[in-house]
């Protein structure tokens, strides 16, 4: 069953598609037009939450940052010395 069926059970997907294709995109919106809101449907700025959700802050372990910085610094040092480690073997570039 389509998610559109939950919103408008009196229409089939084919009927909704035909209505959408027949609509005039240049026609102004009706004064009583309501936005499509799925789920919570809260607006947090110019876009609704279902379209572009708020970013989630991810907690990371304290050891992640030093490990990543060590790897990046190692690769920068290898490249700066004129060496290449692209295929896993350290060679002169």
N, C-alpha and C positions, 0 to 999 in steps of 0.2 A: 504494500500500500504506500502510496506517495505521501510525502510530508505535506503536500498541498491539500490532500484529502482531509486532513485534520482541520485545516483552516476554512475550507469551503466544501463541506461534504455534499452539497447539492450540485456541484460541478465535477465533471470528469477532467482528467489531465488534458484530453484532446480539446474539450470545450474551453478550458482556461488558456491553452495555447492559441486557439483560434481567436479568442477575445484579445489576447496580448498582441497578436500580429495585426489585428484589425484596428487597434487603438492608434490615435493620432498623437505622436510624441510632441508635436508643437502646440497642442491644445493646452491652455492653462489648467491648473489643478482646481478642483471644486473647493469652495470655502469650507466644506465640512470633511475634507479629505483627512484621513488619519494615517500615520506612518505604519508600515509593516513592522511589528515587533514580535520577535520570537524569543521564547524563554523569558528571562527577567525583563528584557526590553528597556533597560534604563539607558538614557542618553548621558554620556559623559564627555561632552564636547560636540563637535560637529558630526560625529559618526555614532551610530548606535552600538551598544556593547556586543551584539551578535555579529557585527560586521568586522570590527577591529577591537578585540578585547584588550583590556588593560594589561600591560606587561606584568609578569610575575617575577618577583625578586626571589632568586634562588640562593639559598644558603650553601656555602661551600666550606669544605674543611680548610683548616689553617695551612695545611701542607700543600694545597693546590697551587697557590701563588708562587712560592719559591721553586717548586718543581718546573712550572711553566717558564718562569723567568730563567732558570738554569738551562733549560733546553733551548730557548730562544737565544740566549747569550752564547751558548756553545756553537750553535749554527752560525751566528754572526761572526764569531771568532774564526771558525773554520773558513768561512767565505772570505773574511778579511785577510787571512794568511795566504790566500790564493789556492786553497785546496778545494776539493769537491767530494761530497759524501752522498751524492744523489742516489746511487744504487747500493748503498750500504757499505761500500769499500772506500776508504780514504785514499784519494789519489791526487796528484798534482794536476791542476786544471790546465 
